[in-house]
Amino acid sequence: MNRKSMLTIGIATVGLALSGGVAISAQDKYTVKVPGGLAFSEFRGYETWQAISISRNEKVEAVILGNPAMIDAYRAGIPRNGKPVPDGAKMAKVHWATKQNEFFPDATVPGKLVNVDFMVKDSKRFADSGGWGYAVFDYDAASDTFKPGTLAGTPPQGNDAKCGFACHTRAKTRDYVFTDYGQR
């Protein structure tokens, strides 16, 4: 092998090693878990779920999404009718900081991603929290990664799979679900 071929192979090897190192260091959001075992991966595909409703306060605005099982439950009148949400139903709430719309200054639109909250109905796994498991994953824009939410987050959250139970007990008569399905 001549010197030019060896140099080409060496440069290609270094290039592959460097690109592999970058790929390895980037976080796959689906590997993150909260204590108690609830993982981001349990909500794979949430980005394409149907919108249930929206919410906002002075700090953030959000869209609440549901997987097909949750949407079917809403269409059947749950939770308003007092029946329990079926196991397998999932919800996601994506929070963004608000910003003014550049074309309509009276309107706000999503700004920077803040976090993603999740709920999953699994009455056996989460029997001691009303049948629901909860998770909050805060987003760090600087590193483009997610981590379990903390009491310092927005909103403040404990970071285990039962973190939302205390707050959601206000909606116990609605199977711990706050959000109504927006009329279409």
Disulfide bonds with the S-S distance in Angstrom:
none
